[in-house]
Each structure stands twice: as C-alpha cells, then as structure tokens.
Amino acid sequence: MWQIVYNVLITLCFPFFVLYGLTRQKIRKNLLERLFPSTKKSDINNALWFHAASIGEAIIADNLIKYMVKEGQIDTFLITTNTYYTKELLLKKTQASIQTYALPFDLLFSIERFLNQGTPKALLIIETEIWPNLIWQVQKRSTPVIIVNGRISDKTFKNYCTFSFFMKSVLSRIDLVLAQSEEHRERFIKIGMDPAKVVATGNIKYFRILEHPIDGTEKRNIVTFGSVKEKELTAVYKTIEDIKNRFPDYKIFLAPRELHLTSTIEKDLSSLFSVTRYSTLRNGADSDADIVIVDTIGDLLRIYRQSRVAFVGGSLAPYGGQNILEPLFFATPVLFGPFIENFRDIAQRVIERNAGMMVQNADELTNKITMLLNDGNLRREMGENARLVIDEQQQAMKKTVERIMAAINNNHSLPCQPE
C-alpha cells in the first residue's frame, strides 16, 4: 500500500520540481540524465554500486573503492551521485574503469530504466540517503542494500520519527546498516530498523590512503579557511583582515564550499587585498597575492597539507558543519565553529585530544589563529595529537569492509551486535 501512496504523491509533485529545477543550475544541468538514465556505454552487471549524494559522500566512496582494490576484494565498481559537480569530481579522481552516473530520480520508470540495464552485486548507500523506489526496486531484484557510514542528523531524525509508520516499510528492505556511532545506531533502530541489522562500525571519514607521506617541512606561511559557506563570509572576512594586519607575510587561502561564491568573494576582498584564484596558480602562473580563492574542486587537501593552521567552515553559522578531519590528516591544527552537529562525535574527539579548537565567533577565531601562529610548539603538539585521532579510527575501514563482504557473500558468521 505504501508503495502505491508514495508513487502517486511523487508523480503528482514531480512537475512542480521540474519547474523549480529549471531555475536552478545545479538541478538543471543533469535533469534529463536523471529523468531518462542510460548506461548503454558500460556494463553495470555485477558491479558494486555506490551511491554518493554529494562531495563528502563521494570522497568516502572513493576511499572505500581504493581500499577494496588494494585488499583485492572487488574490482568492478559503479558510482552514482546527485550533482553534476560531484560527478565531475569523481570522473577526475577515480580510475577510468569505475563507471560514474547521475542517480535517477526516484520515479518508478526512471529507476526501472536504470536497473533494466544490469544487476549490480550490491547497492551501498553512503551516509543515509533514503530513496524509497530505489531501495524497493533494488531489493526486488534480490540485490543487497547496505547503508555505509550511516548517520541521521538531528533535523532528519525528527522528520523520520514523524513518518516512522512509512519509514518502516522502506527500512525493512535494507539488509544492513553500518552506523558511524552508537548514537546513530540507536537512531536507526528508533525509526524502525531491525536492531539485528544495525552495527556501529565507526566513522570511515577518518580513513585516507595518502598519496605521499606527511612531512612537516612542507608547511608554509599559509592559513586556510576551507569549506566556507555564505552566511559566515562576513565573520571570515573580519578574521582575514585581522590576521593579515598581524601577520603580513602569511598568505590566506579561502575555499568556498559552493563555487558560485567565488566571484562574490573576489569582489568583496579586492578592495582591501591583492587577490588571485587558485586555478591561475595551478596553471603555473606566479603570484604575490595576499589572498588565494580556491575556485577548483579536489585541491583543498593539498592546501591543508601546506597550511600551518586551518579553519573548517559550515560551522560559524547553522549549517551543521563540514569535515573537520581533513586538516588533521596532515597534522594541521583545526579550528571550527559551534554549529557542528553533523560531526558532533568527531568534534568531541578532536577537542578531547587537543588536536583542534572550537570557536564561537570571529573575534575568538582571530585570537586562536594568532595564538597558534605565535606558538610553534603548540602547533607541533596539536599536530601530533591530530595523528593520534586519525590512527585510532583506521580500524573502522577494516571493520566496514568486512561487514560489506559478509553481507554480499551471505556470510553470517560475524556477530550482528557491535563489539
């Protein structure tokens, strides 16, 4: 019954979504591909299918694939994503043999059109994006559905609880949930997931296969503001101005979370500083600019590697936070704001280990950056603590892959409850 109700409602609403999407570039650019999906140029049969909604999930999928290839687990992969820019990132980062597509809209005919072209080995949904028709139709074809690195945010949890009567009919078709933490495991159970099918394996955002060993000599006089979102730009501008006044020999890198903000940032800061874009530097041009605006995708980790201090945005305004772990992979002390609910457990561990600091506003951000730039010993101590935070969590990837392979191979020898 719920499948009928859902499909009637989504079919009635879809024309309004199309009209809205035509006014939004990030929806418009892959609208037809998602409505009428085709994989005719490739064979999706027996591929391990990852769905990574956006950039953060795509990075997790990429690292999972690299780990599986390294361990010799599986060698045929398929990735779907929601946004055209995430697809472009995946095409750039992943091997040519990994097939990458836009996820079909959750309309019955779109999902069936995609699945009729092959039967994947399993569907791995990264970090909980629940599309009912996708799950129903995949499970109908006897393909395992697994949620990997599963989490449910505070807001989403309240919504799911409100509609738990419907969620149970969807969750019952999911074979396994690998949750980030015990807190998220309990949330899945409360919205209707069978407790025997939910395991807390840890957060695999901590895992990276680094291309080069970490070298402290790579650090330069750079302060990076990464993944900054629109509502926190004013606070970040204030901090940048203060830091440049106190440390004129430092270069500031500012990476907006959304690339459409690049022109706005360039215009805002050009009246005070000399500004250039990272794409210009990457193409080999020399620059003595005070501010570098990162207008490319996939380069932020390289910049964090060279930075003495990094601030991770999406956290000074109520966005829920971004991945505060990325600077820690390179022993770079990290700062972040109080709006970090999407990464609450990670933030708590970072603070407890003294690998990073939470700040409440622009003034505090300026003061903490100033303190770190003036104290090399503190930076090195926090950098070493950062390595410990990362090392503690490397086993999460191993546990996650073991559970995935057990589910795919119908191997029930592993205990269902968390260790």
C-alpha positions in Angstrom: 0.0 0.0 0.0 2.7 2.5 1.0 4.5 2.0 -2.4 1.3 3.0 -4.2 0.7 6.0 -2.0 4.3 7.1 -2.3 4.4 6.8 -6.1 1.1 8.7 -6.6 2.4 11.5 -4.4 5.8 11.8 -6.0 4.3 11.7 -9.5 1.9 14.5 -8.7 4.7 16.6 -7.2 7.4 16.0 -9.8 6.1 18.6 -12.4 6.5 21.3 -9.8 10.0 20.1 -9.0 10.9 20.3 -12.7 9.7 23.9 -12.9 11.7 24.7 -9.8 14.8 22.8 -11.2 14.8 24.8 -14.4 15.6 27.9 -12.4 18.5 26.2 -10.6 21.7 25.4 -12.5 22.8 22.6 -10.3 19.5 20.8 -10.9 19.0 21.8 -14.5 22.5 20.6 -15.7 21.7 16.9 -15.1 17.9 16.9 -15.1 17.4 14.9 -18.3 20.2 12.5 -17.4 18.4 11.7 -14.1 15.0 11.5 -15.6 16.0 9.3 -18.6 19.1 7.5 -17.3 21.2 5.3 -19.6 24.2 3.1 -19.0 24.4 1.6 -22.5 28.0 2.6 -23.0 29.0 0.4 -20.0 28.0 -2.8 -18.3 26.7 -2.3 -14.7 26.0 -6.0 -14.3 27.7 -7.5 -11.2 29.4 -4.1 -10.3 29.5 -3.0 -6.7 27.2 0.1 -6.8 28.0 3.0 -4.5 25.6 6.0 -4.2 27.3 9.1 -3.0 24.9 12.1 -2.9 27.4 14.9 -2.8 31.1 15.7 -2.5 31.6 14.4 1.1 30.0 11.1 0.4 31.9 10.8 -2.9 35.2 11.1 -1.1 34.1 8.2 1.2 33.1 6.1 -1.8 36.4 6.8 -3.5 38.4 5.8 -0.4 36.3 2.6 0.1 37.0 1.6 -3.5 40.7 2.3 -3.2 40.8 0.2 -0.1 38.9 -2.7 -1.7 41.1 -2.7 -4.7 44.2 -2.6 -2.5 42.9 -5.5 -0.5 41.9 -7.4 -3.6 38.2 -7.6 -2.5 36.3 -6.5 -5.7 37.5 -4.9 -8.9 34.3 -3.7 -10.7 32.5 -0.6 -9.4 29.7 1.8 -10.2 29.1 5.2 -8.6 26.0 7.4 -8.8 25.7 10.9 -7.4 23.1 13.7 -7.3 25.0 16.7 -8.6 26.9 17.4 -11.8 29.9 18.9 -10.0 30.3 15.8 -7.8 30.1 13.6 -10.9 32.9 15.8 -12.4 35.0 15.4 -9.3 34.6 11.6 -9.4 35.5 11.4 -13.1 38.6 13.4 -12.2 39.6 11.4 -9.1 38.6 7.8 -9.8 40.0 5.3 -12.3 38.7 5.3 -15.8 37.4 1.8 -15.2 35.0 3.0 -12.5 31.6 3.9 -14.1 30.1 7.1 -12.9 26.5 8.3 -13.5 23.9 10.7 -12.1 21.4 8.9 -9.8 18.0 8.5 -11.5 15.2 10.5 -9.9 13.1 8.4 -7.5 10.4 7.9 -10.1 9.4 4.3 -10.8 10.1 4.4 -14.5 13.5 6.2 -14.1 14.7 3.7 -11.5 13.5 0.7 -13.6 15.0 2.1 -16.8 18.4 2.2 -15.0 18.1 -1.2 -13.4 16.9 -2.9 -16.5 20.3 -2.5 -18.0 22.1 -4.7 -15.5 22.0 -6.2 -12.0 24.7 -4.8 -9.6 26.3 -7.0 -7.0 25.0 -4.8 -4.2 23.9 -1.2 -3.6 26.0 0.7 -0.9 24.3 4.0 0.1 26.8 6.3 1.7 25.7 8.2 4.8 21.9 7.6 4.6 20.1 9.0 1.6 16.8 7.1 1.7 15.0 7.0 -1.7 12.1 4.5 -1.4 11.7 3.5 -5.0 15.4 3.0 -5.4 15.5 0.7 -2.3 12.3 -1.2 -3.2 13.4 -1.9 -6.8 16.9 -2.9 -6.0 15.7 -5.3 -3.3 13.1 -6.6 -5.6 15.9 -7.9 -7.8 17.5 -9.7 -4.9 20.4 -7.2 -4.7 21.6 -6.5 -1.2 21.1 -2.9 0.0 23.6 -1.6 2.6 23.9 1.8 4.3 27.5 2.6 4.8 28.8 5.1 7.4 25.2 5.6 8.3 24.1 8.7 10.2 20.9 10.6 10.8 21.2 14.3 11.6 19.2 15.9 14.4 16.7 17.5 11.9 16.4 14.4 9.8 15.8 12.2 12.8 12.9 14.3 13.9 11.4 14.1 10.4 11.9 10.4 10.2 10.3 9.9 13.6 7.3 11.8 12.5 6.9 9.4 9.5 8.1 6.3 11.2 5.0 4.4 10.1 6.1 4.9 6.5 9.9 4.6 7.1 9.4 1.0 8.5 8.2 -0.2 5.1 11.3 1.2 3.5 13.8 0.2 6.1 12.5 -3.4 6.2 14.0 -3.8 2.7 17.5 -2.7 3.8 19.8 -5.7 4.5 22.4 -3.9 6.7 23.2 -0.6 8.3 26.8 0.2 9.2 26.4 3.2 11.5 29.0 5.8 12.4 28.5 5.5 16.1 26.3 4.0 18.8 24.2 7.2 18.8 23.4 6.8 15.1 22.8 3.1 15.6 20.1 3.9 18.2 18.5 6.4 15.8 18.1 3.9 13.1 16.5 1.5 15.5 14.1 4.2 16.8 12.9 5.0 13.3 12.1 1.3 12.6 15.2 -0.6 11.6 15.6 -4.1 12.8 18.3 -3.9 15.6 19.9 -7.1 14.4 20.6 -5.4 11.1 22.4 -2.3 12.5 26.0 -2.4 13.5 28.2 0.5 14.8 31.5 0.1 12.9 32.9 3.6 13.3 33.3 6.7 11.1 35.2 6.0 7.9 35.6 9.7 7.2 38.7 9.3 9.3 40.3 7.0 6.7 42.5 8.2 3.9 45.0 6.5 1.6 47.5 9.3 1.4 49.5 9.6 -1.9 52.6 11.0 -0.1 53.9 10.6 3.4 53.3 13.5 5.8 56.3 15.8 6.0 56.5 18.7 8.5 58.9 20.5 6.2 56.0 21.0 3.7 54.4 23.6 6.0 54.4 27.2 4.6 53.2 30.5 5.9 49.6 29.7 4.9 46.4 30.0 6.8 43.5 28.2 5.1 39.7 28.8 5.5 38.1 25.8 4.0 34.5 24.9 3.0 33.3 28.4 4.0 29.6 29.0 3.4 27.7 32.2 2.5 26.3 33.2 5.9 29.7 33.0 7.6 31.6 35.1 5.0 31.3 38.3 7.0 32.9 36.7 10.1 35.6 35.1 8.0 36.4 38.4 6.2 36.9 40.1 9.6 39.3 37.4 10.7 41.2 37.5 7.4 41.7 41.3 7.7 42.9 41.0 11.4 45.3 38.1 10.6 46.8 39.9 7.6 47.3 43.0 9.7 49.1 40.9 12.4 50.9 38.6 10.1 51.5 40.4 6.7 53.9 37.7 5.5 51.2 35.0 5.6 49.2 34.0 2.6 45.5 33.3 3.1 43.7 30.6 1.1 39.9 30.8 1.1 37.9 27.9 -0.3 34.1 28.5 -0.6 32.0 25.3 -0.2 30.0 26.4 -3.2 32.0 27.6 -6.2 29.3 30.1 -7.3 30.5 32.3 -4.3 33.9 32.7 -5.9 33.1 35.9 -7.8 31.4 37.4 -4.8 34.4 36.7 -2.5 36.8 38.1 -5.1 34.8 41.3 -5.4 34.4 41.7 -1.6 38.1 41.2 -0.8 39.7 43.0 -3.8 39.1 46.4 -2.2 41.4 45.5 0.7 43.9 43.0 -0.6 45.5 41.7 -3.8 43.5 38.6 -4.8 44.0 35.8 -7.2 42.3 32.5 -8.0 43.8 29.1 -7.3 43.2 27.9 -10.9 45.6 30.6 -12.0 48.3 29.3 -9.7 47.6 25.7 -10.6 48.2 26.6 -14.2 51.7 27.7 -13.4 51.3 31.5 -13.0 53.3 33.2 -10.3 51.5 35.4 -7.8 52.4 37.5 -4.8 48.7 37.9 -3.9 47.6 38.2 -0.3 44.5 36.1 -0.8 44.1 33.0 -2.9 40.5 32.0 -3.6 40.2 28.3 -4.2 38.0 28.0 -7.3 38.7 24.4 -8.1 37.4 21.0 -6.9 39.6 18.4 -5.3 42.6 20.6 -4.3 41.7 21.5 -0.7 43.6 18.6 0.8 46.8 19.6 -0.9 46.4 23.1 0.5 45.7 21.8 4.0 48.9 19.8 3.8 50.9 23.0 3.4 49.0 25.1 6.0 50.1 25.9 9.5 46.5 26.4 10.7 43.2 25.7 9.1 39.6 26.7 9.8 36.8 24.5 8.5 33.6 26.3 7.7 29.9 25.5 7.6 30.3 25.8 11.4 30.1 29.6 12.3 26.5 29.7 11.0 23.8 27.0 11.4 24.8 24.7 8.6 25.7 21.6 10.6 29.5 21.7 9.9 31.8 20.2 7.4 34.5 17.5 7.6 36.9 18.9 10.3 39.2 15.8 9.9 40.8 16.8 6.6 43.4 19.1 8.0 44.2 16.5 10.7 45.5 14.1 8.0 48.4 16.4 7.6 49.0 17.3 11.3 47.5 20.7 10.7 45.7 22.1 13.8 42.0 22.7 13.0 39.5 25.3 14.2 35.8 25.2 13.8 32.6 27.0 15.0 29.9 25.8 17.3 27.4 24.6 14.7 28.9 21.2 14.2 26.0 18.8 14.9 26.6 16.7 11.8 30.1 16.0 13.1 29.4 16.1 16.9 31.2 12.9 17.8 34.2 13.8 15.7 34.4 17.3 17.2 34.2 15.9 20.7 37.1 13.6 20.0 39.2 16.3 18.4 38.7 18.7 21.4 39.4 15.9 23.9 42.6 15.0 22.2 43.6 18.7 21.9 44.0 18.3 18.1 41.7 21.3 17.4 39.6 24.0 19.0 36.0 25.2 18.8 35.5 29.0 18.5 32.3 30.9 19.0 32.7 33.9 16.7 35.1 35.9 14.5 37.0 37.5 17.4 37.7 34.2 19.0 38.7 32.7 15.7 41.2 35.5 15.2 42.6 35.1 18.7 43.0 31.3 18.4 44.7 31.6 15.0 47.0 34.3 16.4 47.9 32.1 19.4 48.8 29.2 17.1 50.8 31.2 14.7 52.8 32.6 17.6 53.5 29.3 19.2 55.3 26.7 17.1 55.5 24.2 20.0 51.7 24.3 20.4 51.2 23.7 16.7 53.5 20.7 16.7 51.9 19.3 19.8 48.4 19.6 18.3 49.7 18.2 15.0 50.9 15.1 16.8 47.6 14.8 18.6 45.9 15.0 15.3 47.8 12.0 14.0 46.6 10.0 17.1 42.9 10.9 16.4 43.3 9.6 12.8 45.3 6.5 13.8 42.6 5.5 16.4 40.0 5.3 13.7 41.8 3.5 10.9 40.3 0.2 12.0 36.8 1.5 11.2 37.5 1.0 7.4 38.7 -2.6 8.0 35.5 -3.4 10.0 33.3 -1.8 7.5 34.7 -3.7 4.5 34.5 -7.0 6.5 30.8 -6.4 7.1 30.1 -5.4 3.5 31.8 -8.5 2.1 30.0 -10.7 4.7 26.6 -9.3 3.6 27.4 -9.7 -0.1 28.6 -13.3 0.3 25.7 -14.1 2.6 28.2 -14.9 5.3 26.5 -14.7 8.7 29.5 -15.8 10.8 30.2 -12.3 12.0 28.1 -11.3 15.1 25.3 -8.9 14.5 25.7 -6.8 17.6 28.5 -4.2 17.9 31.7 -5.3 19.6 
